Amino acid sequence: MQTILNINNVTKFSLTAFFKSEIEAGNITGEHSPAVIANYILSLQFGLAVMARNEATLRALRALRALKALIKLFTAQFNPTRIEQGIHK
């Protein structure tokens, strides 16, 4: 159990650091903190894992509204000018 908790903590730390650097670089805008975005990604990851373990079909997994919300969240927050210019860190 401790190993799983350690993996989860490392993943959360890495995602938070990634989103922090993207916000600082201006690639992501909006009112969401890096920790909130990281927690959202982790909740999707864990939710999908539970569904898959419970033998959800691929079609059911693809149909999740959460995925649509995730795409909307990130497309609204990425700065299109920087992406078009190829400015990434």
Backbone as ProteinMPNN parsed JSONL, in Angstrom:
{"seq_chain_A": "MQTILNINNVTKFSLTAFFKSEIEAGNITGEHSPAVIANYILSLQFGLAVMARNEATLRALRALRALKALIKLFTAQFNPTRIEQGIHK", "coords_chain_A": {"N_chain_A": [[0.814, -1.191, 0.0], [1.94, 1.24, 0.762], [3.75, 1.66, -1.309], [2.076, 2.248, -3.478], [0.947, 4.637, -2.566], [3.265, 6.206, -2.521], [3.905, 6.286, -5.271], [1.631, 7.64, -6.215], [1.999, 10.119, -4.913], [4.406, 11.013, -6.072], [3.592, 11.215, -8.729], [1.584, 13.197, -8.51], [3.155, 15.339, -7.587], [4.887, 15.659, -9.793], [3.084, 16.287, -11.892], [1.974, 18.665, -10.857], [4.258, 20.305, -10.785], [4.823, 20.391, -13.528], [2.494, 21.706, -14.574], [2.729, 24.098, -13.203], [5.073, 25.183, -14.315], [4.196, 25.496, -16.959], [2.153, 27.373, -16.651], [3.642, 29.529, -15.683], [5.194, 29.985, -17.947], [3.35, 30.998, -19.595], [1.822, 29.416, -21.214], [-0.474, 28.236, -20.314], [-3.466, 29.587, -19.246], [-5.803, 31.083, -16.977], [-7.952, 30.578, -14.084], [-7.274, 28.397, -12.56], [-5.275, 26.629, -10.249], [-1.97, 25.09, -10.336], [-1.99, 22.776, -8.729], [-4.717, 22.149, -8.562], [-5.313, 21.519, -11.231], [-3.602, 19.318, -11.557], [-4.725, 17.528, -9.684], [-7.193, 17.143, -10.906], [-6.481, 15.796, -13.272], [-5.412, 13.474, -12.112], [-7.725, 12.461, -10.877], [-9.244, 11.77, -13.092], [-7.561, 9.83, -14.212], [-7.53, 7.835, -12.19], [-10.255, 7.243, -12.008], [-10.798, 6.242, -14.584], [-9.171, 4.01, -14.504], [-10.428, 2.46, -12.542], [-12.886, 1.999, -13.813], [-11.987, 0.486, -16.012], [-10.923, -1.758, -14.725], [-13.273, -2.795, -13.806], [-14.273, -3.89, -16.028], [-15.279, -2.187, -18.036], [-16.351, -1.278, -21.288], [-14.381, -0.265, -24.128], [-15.745, 1.525, -25.671], [-17.542, 2.597, -23.81], [-15.749, 3.87, -22.115], [-14.702, 5.81, -23.826], [-16.895, 7.392, -24.184], [-17.226, 9.004, -22.039], [-18.18, 11.925, -20.441], [-16.436, 13.415, -18.966], [-14.031, 13.375, -20.3], [-14.521, 15.027, -22.455], [-14.915, 17.405, -21.087], [-12.362, 17.751, -20.05], [-10.841, 18.173, -22.369], [-12.008, 20.568, -23.204], [-11.336, 22.213, -21.018], [-8.495, 22.383, -21.246], [-8.08, 23.3, -23.883], [-9.233, 25.784, -23.711], [-7.539, 27.019, -21.955], [-4.93, 26.973, -22.986], [-2.652, 29.084, -24.566], [-3.316, 30.229, -27.644], [-1.787, 31.788, -29.428], [0.888, 31.488, -28.655], [1.147, 28.75, -29.083], [0.708, 28.518, -31.862], [2.947, 29.892, -32.753], [4.865, 28.172, -32.056], [6.091, 28.287, -29.597], [7.26, 26.781, -26.96], [8.08, 25.33, -23.82]], "CA_chain_A": [[0.0, 0.0, 0.0], [2.823, 2.403, 0.825], [4.316, 1.856, -2.64], [1.058, 2.929, -4.284], [0.881, 6.021, -2.081], [4.473, 6.891, -2.986], [3.742, 6.525, -6.71], [0.637, 8.702, -6.348], [2.602, 11.386, -4.49], [5.378, 11.417, -7.087], [2.815, 11.625, -9.902], [0.964, 14.493, -8.205], [4.231, 16.327, -7.539], [5.362, 15.882, -11.165], [2.048, 17.004, -12.633], [1.888, 20.021, -10.32], [5.44, 21.03, -11.264], [4.636, 20.608, -14.965], [1.503, 22.748, -14.811], [3.285, 25.355, -12.686], [5.996, 25.725, -15.319], [3.414, 25.905, -18.128], [1.472, 28.623, -16.292], [4.68, 30.569, -15.632], [5.638, 30.242, -19.318], [2.252, 31.626, -20.317], [1.167, 28.451, -22.093], [-1.789, 27.944, -19.736], [-4.034, 30.732, -18.549], [-7.044, 30.749, -16.284], [-7.93, 30.745, -12.641], [-6.974, 27.134, -11.886], [-3.9, 26.475, -9.767], [-1.325, 23.864, -10.809], [-2.421, 21.636, -7.909], [-6.088, 21.794, -8.947], [-5.251, 20.838, -12.528], [-2.987, 18.007, -11.314], [-5.728, 16.68, -9.028], [-8.212, 16.8, -11.909], [-5.894, 14.753, -14.13], [-5.333, 12.247, -11.311], [-9.069, 11.905, -10.673], [-9.605, 11.097, -14.344], [-6.736, 8.622, -14.333], [-7.99, 6.81, -11.253], [-11.61, 6.861, -12.4], [-10.71, 5.383, -15.766], [-8.579, 2.738, -14.081], [-11.478, 1.7, -11.853], [-13.831, 1.531, -14.833], [-11.349, -0.565, -16.798], [-10.872, -2.956, -13.883], [-14.632, -3.322, -13.718], [-14.559, -4.399, -17.372], [-15.994, -1.248, -18.901], [-15.928, -1.394, -22.68], [-13.67, 0.889, -24.651], [-16.781, 2.469, -26.114], [-18.036, 3.283, -22.611], [-14.696, 4.76, -21.634], [-14.604, 6.938, -24.753], [-18.1, 8.205, -24.124], [-17.265, 9.786, -20.799], [-18.266, 13.374, -20.569], [-15.272, 14.009, -18.313], [-12.985, 13.572, -21.297], [-14.894, 16.219, -23.202], [-14.657, 18.54, -20.2], [-10.912, 17.908, -19.969], [-10.403, 18.8, -23.616], [-12.479, 21.951, -23.157], [-10.531, 22.911, -20.023], [-7.151, 22.676, -21.724], [-8.084, 24.13, -25.087], [-9.571, 27.143, -23.29], [-6.455, 27.597, -21.163], [-3.694, 27.116, -23.736], [-2.551, 30.342, -25.285], [-3.183, 29.829, -29.047], [-0.724, 32.527, -30.113], [2.169, 30.84, -28.356], [1.147, 27.429, -29.714], [0.877, 28.742, -33.305], [4.315, 30.336, -32.992], [5.77, 27.088, -31.661], [6.824, 28.661, -28.387], [6.986, 25.811, -25.887], [9.23, 25.017, -22.968]], "C_chain_A": [[0.863, 1.262, 0.0], [3.434, 2.696, -0.543], [3.341, 2.609, -3.537], [0.948, 4.389, -3.865], [2.088, 6.83, -2.539], [4.381, 7.224, -4.471], [2.756, 7.658, -6.939], [1.214, 10.065, -5.986], [3.606, 11.905, -5.513], [4.65, 11.915, -8.337], [2.185, 12.99, -9.68], [2.01, 15.601, -8.189], [4.699, 16.675, -8.951], [4.348, 16.66, -11.991], [1.933, 18.452, -12.165], [3.059, 20.864, -10.807], [5.315, 21.348, -12.753], [3.663, 21.755, -15.219], [1.969, 24.103, -14.276], [4.209, 25.983, -13.721], [5.258, 26.19, -16.571], [2.656, 27.201, -17.868], [2.482, 29.768, -16.282], [5.169, 30.944, -17.023], [4.553, 30.931, -20.143], [1.523, 30.698, -21.27], [-0.217, 28.051, -21.6], [-2.24, 29.19, -18.994], [-5.314, 30.285, -17.859], [-6.866, 30.842, -14.791], [-7.541, 29.482, -11.879], [-5.506, 27.059, -11.479], [-3.302, 25.19, -10.332], [-1.785, 22.624, -10.033], [-3.833, 21.189, -8.28], [-6.093, 21.039, -10.276], [-4.663, 19.44, -12.362], [-3.983, 17.052, -10.666], [-6.822, 16.252, -9.998], [-7.706, 15.671, -12.815], [-5.838, 13.433, -13.369], [-6.71, 11.632, -11.088], [-9.56, 11.208, -11.927], [-8.852, 9.778, -14.492], [-7.26, 7.509, -13.437], [-9.391, 6.326, -11.595], [-11.623, 5.937, -13.597], [-10.133, 4.019, -15.407], [-9.617, 1.859, -13.388], [-12.48, 1.155, -12.866], [-13.243, 0.378, -15.642], [-11.256, -1.867, -15.999], [-12.234, -3.613, -13.745], [-15.175, -3.725, -15.083], [-15.461, -3.487, -18.2], [-15.473, -1.42, -20.323], [-15.182, -0.135, -23.095], [-14.658, 1.955, -25.111], [-17.32, 3.276, -24.921], [-17.006, 4.264, -22.083], [-14.578, 6.001, -22.521], [-15.776, 7.9, -24.62], [-18.178, 9.104, -22.89], [-17.277, 11.279, -21.067], [-17.058, 14.062, -19.941], [-14.156, 14.257, -19.312], [-13.266, 14.82, -22.126], [-14.603, 17.466, -22.367], [-13.162, 18.807, -20.093], [-10.385, 18.607, -21.206], [-10.795, 20.274, -23.62], [-11.639, 22.778, -22.192], [-9.183, 23.321, -20.6], [-7.139, 23.498, -22.995], [-8.429, 25.572, -24.741], [-8.403, 27.801, -22.572], [-5.155, 27.753, -21.926], [-3.746, 28.404, -24.538], [-2.317, 30.029, -26.762], [-2.069, 30.551, -29.781], [0.616, 31.864, -29.893], [2.256, 29.474, -29.028], [1.386, 27.572, -31.214], [2.309, 29.135, -33.633], [5.332, 29.264, -32.612], [6.586, 27.416, -30.446], [6.405, 27.725, -27.265], [8.253, 25.665, -25.069], [9.288, 23.552, -22.728]], "O_chain_A": [[0.547, 2.236, -0.684], [3.617, 3.86, -0.898], [3.743, 3.509, -4.274], [0.864, 5.277, -4.714], [1.957, 7.999, -2.902], [4.74, 8.327, -4.882], [3.004, 8.541, -7.76], [0.95, 11.055, -6.669], [3.65, 13.105, -5.788], [5.046, 12.917, -8.932], [2.241, 13.849, -10.559], [1.773, 16.685, -8.721], [4.887, 17.849, -9.272], [4.713, 17.59, -12.71], [1.808, 19.363, -12.983], [2.872, 22.015, -11.2], [5.661, 22.447, -13.187], [3.964, 22.67, -15.986], [1.633, 25.142, -14.844], [4.133, 27.185, -13.974], [5.657, 27.179, -17.185], [2.53, 28.037, -18.764], [2.21, 30.847, -16.809], [5.524, 32.098, -17.261], [4.808, 31.391, -21.255], [0.689, 31.149, -22.056], [-1.042, 27.579, -22.382], [-1.486, 29.772, -18.213], [-5.836, 29.209, -18.149], [-5.782, 31.144, -14.291], [-7.486, 29.509, -10.649], [-4.613, 27.382, -12.262], [-4.036, 24.299, -10.759], [-1.95, 21.551, -10.614], [-4.118, 19.992, -8.311], [-6.796, 20.04, -10.425], [-5.161, 18.482, -12.954], [-4.073, 15.889, -11.061], [-7.32, 15.129, -9.922], [-8.428, 14.711, -13.085], [-6.179, 12.386, -13.92], [-6.849, 10.409, -11.109], [-10.218, 10.171, -11.846], [-9.429, 8.751, -14.85], [-7.416, 6.37, -13.878], [-9.684, 5.135, -11.485], [-12.371, 4.96, -13.626], [-10.558, 2.996, -15.944], [-9.673, 0.652, -13.625], [-12.877, -0.008, -12.791], [-13.935, -0.6, -15.922], [-11.484, -2.949, -16.539], [-12.339, -4.83, -13.587], [-16.382, -3.88, -15.266], [-16.301, -3.958, -18.967], [-14.288, -1.679, -20.53], [-15.335, 0.924, -22.487], [-14.415, 3.15, -24.947], [-17.524, 4.486, -25.021], [-17.352, 5.364, -21.652], [-14.378, 7.109, -22.023], [-15.649, 9.088, -24.914], [-19.123, 9.88, -22.745], [-16.468, 11.802, -21.833], [-16.697, 15.17, -20.34], [-13.417, 15.234, -19.193], [-12.351, 15.575, -22.456], [-14.103, 18.463, -22.886], [-12.74, 19.963, -20.049], [-9.576, 19.529, -21.107], [-9.995, 21.13, -23.999], [-11.269, 23.911, -22.501], [-8.771, 24.473, -20.462], [-6.249, 24.33, -23.167], [-7.962, 26.492, -25.412], [-8.29, 29.027, -22.581], [-4.335, 28.593, -21.555], [-4.776, 28.753, -25.115], [-1.22, 29.599, -27.117], [-1.46, 29.974, -30.681], [1.395, 31.695, -30.831], [3.326, 29.081, -29.492], [2.184, 26.827, -31.782], [2.832, 28.752, -34.68], [6.531, 29.441, -32.828], [7.678, 26.874, -30.273], [5.324, 27.866, -26.695], [9.36, 25.854, -25.572], [10.184, 23.075, -22.033]]}, "name": "protein", "num_of_chains": 1, "seq": "MQTILNINNVTKFSLTAFFKSEIEAGNITGEHSPAVIANYILSLQFGLAVMARNEATLRALRALRALKALIKLFTAQFNPTRIEQGIHK"}
